[in-house]
Amino acid sequence: MPLDKPYLDVPGTTIFDAEQSRRGYHLNQFCMSLMKAENRERFKADERAYLDEWPMTEEQKQAVLERDLNKAIALGGNIYFLAKLGATHGKSFQQMAGSMTGMSEEEYRNMMISGGRSAEGNRRIGEGGNAQAHRQPQGSSDKKGL
């Protein structure tokens, strides 16, 4: 029986809780496997074959193949594990975060240096006059992750 989760109404945010952890267990284990050079080489040589060794859902595998980090997070991926995927492809954490927001690395860096996103309309769904219009659905973005 799922618990009451009042934190689920943060716009555009997936909270990595116990349920998400269970959902993404194999996805995150796959990402951790990329810490070993031989696994990175095997993955880069034939991504699909390597992914098929892991009992992930097809949707999780597609998110990896498409480098859709927002979708991977919605499917239980944890950004700290997914960072291993980015590093495998030579991407910095900042490049990954920028791509998840639909911004270039430079735009993302400049936004963060200037204080980050405004909290206005981003605290709770329904906050303010038009908060719902600012919400980006979980697992979607205009720009892919890697």
MDAnalysis code that builds the backbone (N, CA, C; Angstrom):
import MDAnalysis as mda
import numpy as np

u = mda.Universe.empty(438, n_residues=146, atom_resindex=np.repeat(np.arange(146), 3), trajectory=True)
u.add_TopologyAttr("name", ["N", "CA", "C"] * 146)
u.add_TopologyAttr("resid", np.arange(1, 147))
u.add_TopologyAttr("resname", ["MET", "PRO", "LEU", "ASP", "LYS", "PRO", "TYR", "LEU", "ASP", "VAL", "PRO", "GLY", "THR", "THR", "ILE", "PHE", "ASP", "ALA", "GLU", "GLN", "SER", "ARG", "ARG", "GLY", "TYR", "HIS", "LEU", "ASN", "GLN", "PHE", "CYS", "MET", "SER", "LEU", "MET", "LYS", "ALA", "GLU", "ASN", "ARG", "GLU", "ARG", "PHE", "LYS", "ALA", "ASP", "GLU", "ARG", "ALA", "TYR", "LEU", "ASP", "GLU", "TRP", "PRO", "MET", "THR", "GLU", "GLU", "GLN", "LYS", "GLN", "ALA", "VAL", "LEU", "GLU", "ARG", "ASP", "LEU", "ASN", "LYS", "ALA", "ILE", "ALA", "LEU", "GLY", "GLY", "ASN", "ILE", "TYR", "PHE", "LEU", "ALA", "LYS", "LEU", "GLY", "ALA", "THR", "HIS", "GLY", "LYS", "SER", "PHE", "GLN", "GLN", "MET", "ALA", "GLY", "SER", "MET", "THR", "GLY", "MET", "SER", "GLU", "GLU", "GLU", "TYR", "ARG", "ASN", "MET", "MET", "ILE", "SER", "GLY", "GLY", "ARG", "SER", "ALA", "GLU", "GLY", "ASN", "ARG", "ARG", "ILE", "GLY", "GLU", "GLY", "GLY", "ASN", "ALA", "GLN", "ALA", "HIS", "ARG", "GLN", "PRO", "GLN", "GLY", "SER", "SER", "ASP", "LYS", "LYS", "GLY", "LEU"])
u.atoms.positions = np.array([
    [0.849, -1.172, 0.000],
    [0.000, 0.000, 0.000],
    [0.897, 1.238, 0.000],
    [0.748, 2.103, -1.015],
    [1.593, 3.299, -1.079],
    [1.301, 4.265, 0.066],
    [2.333, 4.911, 0.513],
    [2.202, 5.909, 1.568],
    [1.702, 7.227, 1.004],
    [1.109, 8.049, 1.858],
    [0.755, 9.405, 1.472],
    [2.052, 10.159, 1.229],
    [2.173, 10.801, 0.070],
    [3.409, 11.484, -0.301],
    [3.109, 12.938, -0.665],
    [3.010, 13.803, 0.332],
    [2.682, 15.197, 0.040],
    [3.757, 15.901, -0.791],
    [4.944, 15.341, -0.863],
    [6.035, 15.960, -1.624],
    [5.926, 15.714, -3.126],
    [4.953, 14.951, -3.569],
    [4.831, 14.671, -4.994],
    [4.307, 15.852, -5.805],
    [3.930, 16.933, -5.153],
    [3.378, 18.069, -5.899],
    [4.401, 19.180, -6.134],
    [5.688, 18.839, -6.141],
    [6.726, 19.815, -6.484],
    [6.838, 19.806, -8.007],
    [6.554, 20.916, -8.661],
    [6.509, 20.946, -10.125],
    [7.807, 20.472, -10.780],
    [7.655, 19.550, -11.751],
    [8.787, 19.105, -12.545],
    [9.841, 18.336, -11.775],
    [9.498, 17.816, -10.599],
    [10.489, 17.175, -9.744],
    [10.091, 15.735, -9.448],
    [11.033, 14.837, -9.621],
    [10.846, 13.454, -9.213],
    [11.655, 13.256, -7.948],
    [10.986, 12.877, -6.884],
    [11.657, 12.636, -5.613],
    [12.142, 11.184, -5.595],
    [13.431, 11.006, -5.315],
    [13.997, 9.665, -5.247],
    [13.749, 9.116, -3.849],
    [12.640, 8.416, -3.713],
    [12.268, 7.822, -2.433],
    [12.421, 6.306, -2.532],
    [11.959, 5.589, -1.523],
    [12.117, 4.132, -1.502],
    [11.430, 3.468, -2.698],
    [10.262, 3.980, -3.076],
    [9.542, 3.408, -4.218],
    [10.336, 3.598, -5.515],
    [10.865, 4.798, -5.721],
    [11.686, 5.053, -6.910],
    [12.961, 4.205, -6.880],
    [13.526, 4.042, -5.702],
    [14.730, 3.229, -5.558],
    [14.469, 1.790, -6.006],
    [13.342, 1.227, -5.575],
    [12.985, -0.136, -5.989],
    [12.747, -0.184, -7.499],
    [12.055, 0.808, -8.014],
    [11.726, 0.843, -9.445],
    [12.991, 0.901, -10.299],
    [13.979, 1.649, -9.855],
    [15.176, 1.853, -10.660],
    [16.372, 1.018, -10.252],
    [16.154, 0.029, -9.395],
    [17.289, -0.731, -8.860],
    [18.226, -1.246, -9.958],
    [17.700, -1.942, -10.957],
    [18.557, -2.535, -11.994],
    [19.139, -1.472, -12.919],
    [18.393, -0.426, -13.184],
    [18.915, 0.696, -13.968],
    [20.118, 1.308, -13.256],
    [19.991, 1.532, -11.972],
    [21.079, 2.133, -11.210],
    [22.264, 1.177, -11.057],
    [21.983, -0.113, -10.940],
    [23.071, -1.087, -10.889],
    [23.824, -1.135, -12.209],
    [23.089, -1.050, -13.320],
    [23.742, -0.957, -14.631],
    [24.688, 0.234, -14.655],
    [24.197, 1.387, -14.217],
    [25.035, 2.599, -14.216],
    [26.284, 2.395, -13.368],
    [26.134, 1.780, -12.213],
    [27.289, 1.536, -11.348],
    [28.284, 0.580, -11.991],
    [27.799, -0.306, -12.843],
    [28.718, -1.231, -13.514],
    [29.696, -0.477, -14.412],
    [29.311, 0.726, -14.827],
    [30.152, 1.520, -15.719],
    [31.359, 2.124, -15.004],
    [31.485, 1.870, -13.719],
    [32.668, 2.313, -12.993],
    [33.892, 1.494, -13.402],
    [33.683, 0.293, -13.948],
    [34.788, -0.561, -14.370],
    [35.066, -0.330, -15.850],
    [36.327, -0.105, -16.177],
    [36.726, 0.194, -17.559],
    [36.268, -0.880, -18.538],
    [36.398, -2.145, -18.145],
    [36.010, -3.221, -19.077],
    [34.512, -3.187, -19.371],
    [33.704, -2.789, -18.388],
    [32.259, -2.680, -18.629],
    [31.933, -1.482, -19.507],
    [32.628, -0.379, -19.310],
    [32.420, 0.787, -20.183],
    [32.735, 0.428, -21.627],
    [33.822, -0.304, -21.838],
    [34.210, -0.698, -23.199],
    [33.176, -1.639, -23.812],
    [32.710, -2.598, -23.026],
    [31.680, -3.514, -23.526],
    [30.404, -2.758, -23.880],
    [30.021, -1.821, -23.026],
    [28.816, -1.034, -23.280],
    [28.978, -0.196, -24.543],
    [30.088, 0.484, -24.674],
    [30.302, 1.341, -25.843],
    [30.418, 0.526, -27.129],
    [30.897, -0.701, -27.037],
    [31.032, -1.553, -28.226],
    [29.676, -2.016, -28.750],
    [28.730, -2.303, -27.859],
    [27.392, -2.756, -28.257],
    [26.430, -2.448, -27.117],
    [25.913, -1.222, -27.134],
    [25.077, -0.751, -26.038],
    [23.878, -1.659, -25.786],
    [23.186, -2.020, -26.850],
    [21.972, -2.825, -26.688],
    [22.285, -4.188, -26.078],
    [23.329, -4.834, -26.563],
    [23.688, -6.154, -26.031],
    [24.031, -6.057, -24.546],
    [24.765, -5.024, -24.159],
    [25.127, -4.870, -22.750],
    [23.890, -4.590, -21.902],
    [23.011, -3.717, -22.392],
    [21.781, -3.418, -21.656],
    [20.912, -4.662, -21.488],
    [20.898, -5.506, -22.508],
    [20.055, -6.705, -22.443],
    [20.538, -7.710, -21.400],
    [21.729, -7.516, -20.879],
    [22.220, -8.366, -19.784],
    [21.595, -7.974, -18.449],
    [20.932, -6.824, -18.418],
    [20.357, -6.305, -17.179],
    [18.836, -6.451, -17.204],
    [18.232, -6.858, -16.077],
    [16.773, -7.041, -16.045],
    [16.008, -5.727, -15.872],
    [16.306, -4.776, -16.739],
    [15.590, -3.496, -16.737],
    [14.360, -3.610, -17.617],
    [13.440, -2.682, -17.458],
    [12.294, -2.632, -18.366],
    [12.766, -2.117, -19.717],
    [12.001, -2.403, -20.724],
    [12.332, -1.908, -22.056],
    [12.337, -0.377, -22.066],
    [11.424, 0.206, -21.324],
    [11.347, 1.669, -21.239],
    [12.631, 2.249, -20.620],
    [13.167, 1.595, -19.602],
    [14.429, 2.043, -18.998],
    [15.575, 1.917, -19.993],
    [15.621, 0.800, -20.713],
    [16.678, 0.602, -21.709],
    [16.594, 1.664, -22.796],
    [15.397, 1.985, -23.240],
    [15.227, 3.013, -24.271],
    [15.678, 4.375, -23.761],
    [15.389, 4.673, -22.510],
    [15.822, 5.951, -21.937],
    [17.347, 6.049, -21.978],
    [18.028, 4.948, -21.663],
    [19.498, 4.929, -21.729],
    [19.951, 5.112, -23.169],
    [19.395, 4.348, -24.074],
    [19.812, 4.422, -25.485],
    [19.558, 5.803, -26.084],
    [18.468, 6.439, -25.660],
    [18.118, 7.770, -26.173],
    [18.798, 8.886, -25.391],
    [19.518, 8.528, -24.323],
    [20.192, 9.498, -23.448],
    [19.193, 10.491, -22.866],
    [17.991, 9.986, -22.577],
    [16.929, 10.821, -22.021],
    [16.985, 10.707, -20.497],
    [17.761, 11.574, -19.883],
    [17.976, 11.519, -18.443],
    [16.712, 11.819, -17.653],
    [15.892, 12.730, -18.136],
    [14.634, 13.026, -17.437],
    [13.743, 11.789, -17.395],
    [13.668, 11.082, -18.496],
    [12.869, 9.855, -18.534],
    [13.485, 8.797, -17.618],
    [14.810, 8.667, -17.654],
    [15.483, 7.680, -16.794],
    [15.209, 7.978, -15.326],
    [15.209, 9.228, -14.951],
    [14.903, 9.599, -13.565],
    [13.454, 9.260, -13.228],
    [12.541, 9.556, -14.134],
    [11.136, 9.225, -13.891],
    [10.931, 7.722, -13.745],
    [11.835, 6.934, -14.329],
    [11.739, 5.475, -14.281],
    [12.574, 4.868, -13.155],
    [13.011, 5.707, -12.222],
    [13.716, 5.212, -11.049],
    [15.206, 5.459, -11.024],
    [15.725, 6.083, -12.066],
    [17.151, 6.385, -12.088],
    [17.494, 7.486, -11.094],
    [18.647, 7.373, -10.508],
    [19.146, 8.395, -9.586],
    [20.260, 9.148, -10.307],
    [20.223, 10.459, -10.267],
    [21.167, 11.272, -11.035],
    [22.618, 10.948, -10.680],
    [22.883, 10.575, -9.453],
    [24.260, 10.266, -9.073],
    [24.738, 8.955, -9.690],
    [23.823, 8.033, -9.930],
    [24.165, 6.818, -10.663],
    [24.224, 7.119, -12.156],
    [23.253, 7.887, -12.661],
    [23.220, 8.233, -14.081],
    [24.453, 9.038, -14.509],
    [25.092, 9.704, -13.564],
    [26.316, 10.445, -13.878],
    [27.387, 9.516, -14.440],
    [27.358, 8.242, -14.052],
    [28.315, 7.262, -14.592],
    [28.087, 7.071, -16.085],
    [26.831, 7.118, -16.500],
    [26.505, 7.019, -17.923],
    [27.057, 8.226, -18.669],
    [26.846, 9.416, -18.107],
    [27.378, 10.622, -18.735],
    [28.888, 10.583, -18.833],
    [29.546, 10.179, -17.765],
    [31.007, 10.121, -17.753],
    [31.527, 9.122, -18.784],
    [30.790, 8.046, -18.995],
    [31.172, 7.050, -20.000],
    [31.242, 7.687, -21.383],
    [30.414, 8.681, -21.584],
    [30.366, 9.366, -22.886],
    [31.086, 10.717, -22.852],
    [31.896, 10.937, -21.811],
    [32.711, 12.149, -21.736],
    [31.955, 13.409, -21.377],
    [30.800, 13.272, -20.723],
    [29.991, 14.435, -20.353],
    [30.179, 14.767, -18.876],
    [30.289, 16.045, -18.597],
    [30.383, 16.489, -17.211],
    [28.990, 16.519, -16.597],
    [28.945, 16.572, -15.282],
    [27.674, 16.682, -14.576],
    [26.958, 17.963, -15.006],
    [27.696, 19.029, -15.184],
    [27.102, 20.302, -15.603],
    [26.496, 20.187, -16.999],
    [27.163, 19.492, -17.906],
    [26.597, 19.288, -19.241],
    [25.309, 18.474, -19.150],
    [25.325, 17.450, -18.305],
    [24.132, 16.620, -18.148],
    [22.973, 17.430, -17.569],
    [23.238, 18.177, -16.520],
    [22.185, 18.974, -15.889],
    [21.628, 20.003, -16.862],
    [22.496, 20.635, -17.611],
    [22.035, 21.611, -18.598],
    [21.112, 20.975, -19.616],
    [21.494, 19.805, -20.116],
    [20.671, 19.139, -21.128],
    [19.308, 18.754, -20.569],
    [19.236, 18.452, -19.282],
    [17.971, 18.060, -18.673],
    [17.008, 19.234, -18.548],
    [17.513, 20.438, -18.587],
    [16.670, 21.628, -18.481],
    [16.333, 22.213, -19.843],
    [16.907, 21.631, -20.909],
    [16.698, 22.177, -22.244],
    [17.592, 23.371, -22.522],
    [18.632, 23.549, -21.710],
    [19.571, 24.664, -21.865],
    [20.921, 24.136, -22.342],
    [21.677, 25.038, -22.930],
    [23.060, 24.686, -23.241],
    [23.837, 24.656, -21.933],
    [25.024, 24.076, -21.978],
    [25.866, 24.053, -20.782],
    [26.136, 25.469, -20.290],
    [26.414, 26.380, -21.208],
    [26.695, 27.770, -20.832],
    [25.470, 28.446, -20.213],
    [24.305, 28.251, -20.815],
    [23.078, 28.840, -20.266],
    [22.804, 28.303, -18.861],
    [22.978, 26.998, -18.685],
    [22.753, 26.396, -17.382],
    [23.733, 26.949, -16.352],
    [25.003, 27.005, -16.709],
    [26.020, 27.531, -15.797],
    [25.698, 28.966, -15.405],
    [25.337, 29.794, -16.385],
    [25.013, 31.193, -16.096],
    [23.792, 31.319, -15.195],
    [22.795, 30.472, -15.409],
    [21.614, 30.491, -14.554],
    [22.006, 30.155, -13.118],
    [22.822, 29.130, -12.948],
    [23.218, 28.720, -11.602],
    [24.092, 29.776, -10.923],
    [24.986, 30.382, -11.673],
    [25.846, 31.433, -11.112],
    [25.014, 32.625, -10.658],
    [23.932, 32.891, -11.394],
    [23.099, 34.041, -11.039],
    [22.021, 33.693, -10.007],
    [22.108, 32.530, -9.386],
    [21.206, 32.207, -8.283],
    [20.222, 31.090, -8.556],
    [20.252, 30.481, -9.728],
    [19.355, 29.365, -10.033],
    [17.994, 29.827, -10.497],
    [17.088, 28.883, -10.620],
    [15.729, 29.186, -11.066],
    [14.965, 29.886, -9.956],
    [14.043, 30.708, -10.356],
    [13.174, 31.372, -9.401],
    [12.312, 30.333, -8.702],
    [12.079, 30.519, -7.437],
    [11.194, 29.623, -6.695],
    [9.729, 29.915, -7.017],
    [9.458, 31.080, -7.587],
    [8.092, 31.471, -7.918],
    [7.473, 30.467, -8.881],
    [6.371, 29.861, -8.467],
    [5.681, 28.884, -9.303],
    [6.310, 27.503, -9.267],
    [7.363, 27.332, -8.485],
    [8.060, 26.053, -8.446],
    [8.034, 25.393, -7.074],
    [7.228, 25.901, -6.161],
    [7.183, 25.317, -4.820],
    [6.182, 24.174, -4.734],
    [4.973, 24.413, -5.243],
    [3.914, 23.412, -5.185],
    [3.022, 23.591, -6.402],
    [2.481, 22.507, -6.882],
    [1.539, 22.586, -7.996],
    [0.343, 23.405, -7.545],
    [-0.075, 24.337, -8.365],
    [-1.203, 25.185, -8.023],
    [-0.805, 26.468, -7.326],
    [0.478, 26.602, -6.988],
    [0.960, 27.826, -6.342],
    [0.897, 28.981, -7.338],
    [0.497, 30.101, -6.892],
    [0.478, 31.282, -7.760],
    [-0.598, 31.162, -8.821],
    [-0.644, 32.136, -9.683],
    [-1.688, 32.208, -10.685],
    [-1.561, 31.197, -11.798],
    [-0.348, 30.837, -12.193],
    [-0.193, 30.000, -13.375],
    [0.878, 28.938, -13.161],
    [0.961, 28.374, -11.986],
    [2.027, 27.415, -11.675],
    [1.954, 26.183, -12.561],
    [0.746, 25.716, -12.874],
    [0.629, 24.513, -13.683],
    [1.253, 24.712, -15.063],
    [1.187, 25.909, -15.603],
    [1.773, 26.173, -16.913],
    [3.285, 26.041, -16.895],
    [3.886, 26.200, -15.719],
    [5.344, 26.108, -15.611],
    [5.821, 24.688, -15.389],
    [4.909, 23.787, -15.144],
    [5.302, 22.423, -14.793],
    [5.716, 21.660, -16.039],
    [6.872, 21.042, -15.973],
    [7.319, 20.161, -17.039],
    [7.009, 18.740, -16.600],
    [6.284, 17.985, -17.415],
    [5.931, 16.632, -17.007],
    [7.174, 15.801, -16.713],
    [7.052, 14.911, -15.743],
    [8.170, 14.037, -15.412],
    [8.513, 13.190, -16.620],
    [9.833, 13.041, -16.849],
    [10.289, 12.177, -17.906],
    [10.220, 12.783, -19.280],
    [10.043, 14.103, -19.374],
    [10.020, 14.702, -20.701],
    [10.866, 15.962, -20.706],
    [11.369, 16.245, -21.862],
    [12.115, 17.483, -22.050],
    [12.188, 17.760, -23.534],
    [12.496, 18.980, -23.883],
    [12.656, 19.326, -25.272],
    [14.012, 18.885, -25.795],
    [14.939, 18.660, -24.913],
    [16.293, 18.316, -25.294],
    [16.712, 17.081, -24.526],
    [17.360, 16.161, -25.182],
    [17.756, 14.914, -24.535],
    [19.008, 15.102, -23.706],
    [19.258, 14.112, -22.814],
    [20.274, 14.217, -21.783],
    [21.719, 14.165, -22.174],
    [22.136, 13.334, -23.070],
    [23.556, 13.201, -23.359],
    [23.770, 13.373, -24.825],
])
